[in-house]
Amino acid sequence: MAVTSTAHPSTGMLAGHPVRRIGFGAMQLEFRKTSAEVRESAPAVLRRAVELGVNHIDTAQFYGDGTLNRVIGETLHAERDNLVIVSKLGAEHVAGSGLVAAQRPEQLRAQVEANLTSLGLQQIPVVNLRRADTAPGIIATGDQSVDLDAQLAALSDLRAEGKIGAIGLSNVSLSQLQQALPAGIVCVQNMYNVLERADEPILQLCLSNNIAWVPFFPLGSGFPGQPKVADQPDVIVIARRLDVTPAQVALAWLLAHAPNILLIPGTANMLHLAENVAIESIRLDEEAMSTLEELV
Ligand SMILES: NC(=O)c1ccc[n+]([C@@H]2O[C@H](COP(=O)([O-])OP(=O)(O)OC[C@H]3O[C@@H](n4cnc5c(N)ncnc54)[C@H](OP(=O)(O)O)[C@@H]3O)[C@@H](O)[C@H]2O)c1
């Protein structure tokens, strides 16, 4: 295993909690699975993630019908005080319609209550307000186009009541983040990876405000049509030279790129999970970093 010179710390801060920089995105545990399949397969992966030292888990009540959150709550009950479980608000599953926007303040409050029940928590350490103004994903229209300040007021009330520990944002623009800063934002979860860096200015604003940057799609996602970092030819060449996998190159670049980046790669595969956690000890050399920095 590789090589050298760009050092990066293995822990970061999230809402005042020290966390390993390699967390776990739970969405893949539900992706294209029935509730019965989630119940069958997810517990072992979740247990293994925690055994490997992961203490930051990203989820959502709307990943499926809530089963995944219930499985997380049951499987990790004994460890819950040592974990930073992060959920997101702004969408819900409606029978017959699938995933729809649920952005209104009273809907956000109802989603917090649903998350507390399904996860079995007294407080959700962090919730991300997942805006739906732009792709990817559903776009909010009509009465779902909600003023950001009204949402932040609802979330600030929930924080004051102790139901949530801290507020994060997801899928936001630079101006939305600037608007939200006075509310006290602890993390931003936007799409970002070595091939997709349109949100670099938002990352930099987070860095200068001590806000964690927790990108979704760090590997390019499991969705068809999204560029996969591990398929990029330069990434493959670097991986061969350093005797690591292309996915590890993708994740190691993120860790080295900025100190406020925390990772939540998603996997339902035990080998991939171990591979992803192992990137803490991988250091990309200067040649690899300079090739990767120039990819976009
Ligand atoms: N805020 C938002 O709007 C939003 C949107 C999407 C996702 N998220 C969160 O972000 C997390 C990460 O995003 P994501 O899961 O969509 O995408 P991702 O982490 O970029 O990629 C996941 C895909 O990569 C594969 N993979 C993972 N590790 C691998 C490895 N070591 N080698 C090869 N393939 C590997 C997974 O398949 P295998 O299962 O086969 O490993 C899956 O197909 C999600 O789990 C979710 O918690 C948030």
The ligand as an SDF file (V2000), in Angstrom:
LIG
                    3D

 48 52  0  0  0  0  0  0  0  0999 V2000
  -27.9230   15.0410    0.5700 N   0  0  0  0  0  0  0  0  0  0  0  0
  -28.2350   14.3890   -0.5100 C   0  0  0  0  0  0  0  0  0  0  0  0
  -28.9790   14.8670   -1.3570 O   0  0  0  0  0  0  0  0  0  0  0  0
  -27.6740   13.0240   -0.7460 C   0  0  0  0  0  0  0  0  0  0  0  0
  -27.8560   12.4270   -1.9950 C   0  0  0  0  0  0  0  0  0  0  0  0
  -27.3250   11.1820   -2.1990 C   0  0  0  0  0  0  0  0  0  0  0  0
  -26.6190   10.5520   -1.1990 C   0  0  0  0  0  0  0  0  0  0  0  0
  -26.4580   11.1400    0.0080 N   0  0  0  0  0  0  0  0  0  0  0  0
  -25.6690   10.4850    1.0760 C   0  0  0  0  0  0  0  0  0  0  0  0
  -24.3430   10.4020    0.6100 O   0  0  0  0  0  0  0  0  0  0  0  0
  -23.8810    9.0600    0.7180 C   0  0  0  0  0  0  0  0  0  0  0  0
  -22.8790    8.7720   -0.3800 C   0  0  0  0  0  0  0  0  0  0  0  0
  -23.4890    8.8890   -1.6500 O   0  0  0  0  0  0  0  0  0  0  0  0
  -23.8680    7.6240   -2.5470 P   0  0  0  0  0  0  0  0  0  0  0  0
  -23.9070    6.3910   -1.7140 O   0  0  0  0  0  0  0  0  0  0  0  0
  -25.0820    7.9860   -3.3100 O   0  0  0  0  0  0  0  0  0  0  0  0
  -22.6920    7.6100   -3.6010 O   0  0  0  0  0  0  0  0  0  0  0  0
  -21.1260    7.2650   -3.5410 P   0  0  0  0  0  0  0  0  0  0  0  0
  -20.6760    7.0640   -2.1400 O   0  0  0  0  0  0  0  0  0  0  0  0
  -20.4480    8.2590   -4.3970 O   0  0  0  0  0  0  0  0  0  0  0  0
  -21.0790    5.8980   -4.3580 O   0  0  0  0  0  0  0  0  0  0  0  0
  -21.7790    4.7690   -3.9780 C   0  0  0  0  0  0  0  0  0  0  0  0
  -21.5230    3.7360   -5.0590 C   0  0  0  0  0  0  0  0  0  0  0  0
  -20.1460    3.3910   -5.0720 O   0  0  0  0  0  0  0  0  0  0  0  0
  -19.9830    1.9890   -4.8420 C   0  0  0  0  0  0  0  0  0  0  0  0
  -18.8100    1.8420   -3.9670 N   0  0  0  0  0  0  0  0  0  0  0  0
  -18.6530    2.2340   -2.6730 C   0  0  0  0  0  0  0  0  0  0  0  0
  -17.4300    1.9450   -2.2340 N   0  0  0  0  0  0  0  0  0  0  0  0
  -16.7740    1.3610   -3.2600 C   0  0  0  0  0  0  0  0  0  0  0  0
  -15.4690    0.8220   -3.4230 C   0  0  0  0  0  0  0  0  0  0  0  0
  -14.5760    0.8420   -2.4350 N   0  0  0  0  0  0  0  0  0  0  0  0
  -15.1500    0.2840   -4.6300 N   0  0  0  0  0  0  0  0  0  0  0  0
  -16.0280    0.2650   -5.6460 C   0  0  0  0  0  0  0  0  0  0  0  0
  -17.2890    0.7480   -5.5510 N   0  0  0  0  0  0  0  0  0  0  0  0
  -17.6590    1.2910   -4.3680 C   0  0  0  0  0  0  0  0  0  0  0  0
  -21.2750    1.5300   -4.2060 C   0  0  0  0  0  0  0  0  0  0  0  0
  -21.5640    0.2100   -4.5860 O   0  0  0  0  0  0  0  0  0  0  0  0
  -21.4060   -1.0340   -3.5600 P   0  0  0  0  0  0  0  0  0  0  0  0
  -22.5910   -1.0140   -2.6510 O   0  0  0  0  0  0  0  0  0  0  0  0
  -21.3730   -2.2010   -4.4680 O   0  0  0  0  0  0  0  0  0  0  0  0
  -20.1190   -0.8230   -2.8350 O   0  0  0  0  0  0  0  0  0  0  0  0
  -22.2940    2.4640   -4.8480 C   0  0  0  0  0  0  0  0  0  0  0  0
  -22.6980    1.9930   -6.1150 O   0  0  0  0  0  0  0  0  0  0  0  0
  -25.1600    8.2260    0.6180 C   0  0  0  0  0  0  0  0  0  0  0  0
  -24.9780    6.9140    1.0880 O   0  0  0  0  0  0  0  0  0  0  0  0
  -26.1130    9.0720    1.4190 C   0  0  0  0  0  0  0  0  0  0  0  0
  -25.9690    8.8000    2.8050 O   0  0  0  0  0  0  0  0  0  0  0  0
  -26.9710   12.3760    0.2470 C   0  0  0  0  0  0  0  0  0  0  0  0
  1  2  1  0
  2  3  2  0
  2  4  1  0
  4  5  1  0
  4 48  2  0
  5  6  2  0
  6  7  1  0
  7  8  2  0
  8  9  1  0
  8 48  1  0
  9 10  1  0
  9 46  1  0
 10 11  1  0
 11 12  1  0
 11 44  1  0
 12 13  1  0
 13 14  1  0
 14 15  2  0
 14 16  1  0
 14 17  1  0
 17 18  1  0
 18 19  2  0
 18 20  1  0
 18 21  1  0
 21 22  1  0
 22 23  1  0
 23 24  1  0
 23 42  1  0
 24 25  1  0
 25 26  1  0
 25 36  1  0
 26 27  1  0
 26 35  1  0
 27 28  2  0
 28 29  1  0
 29 30  1  0
 29 35  2  0
 30 31  1  0
 30 32  2  0
 32 33  1  0
 33 34  2  0
 34 35  1  0
 36 37  1  0
 36 42  1  0
 37 38  1  0
 38 39  2  0
 38 40  1  0
 38 41  1  0
 42 43  1  0
 44 45  1  0
 44 46  1  0
 46 47  1  0
M  CHG  2   8   1  16  -1
M  END
$$$$
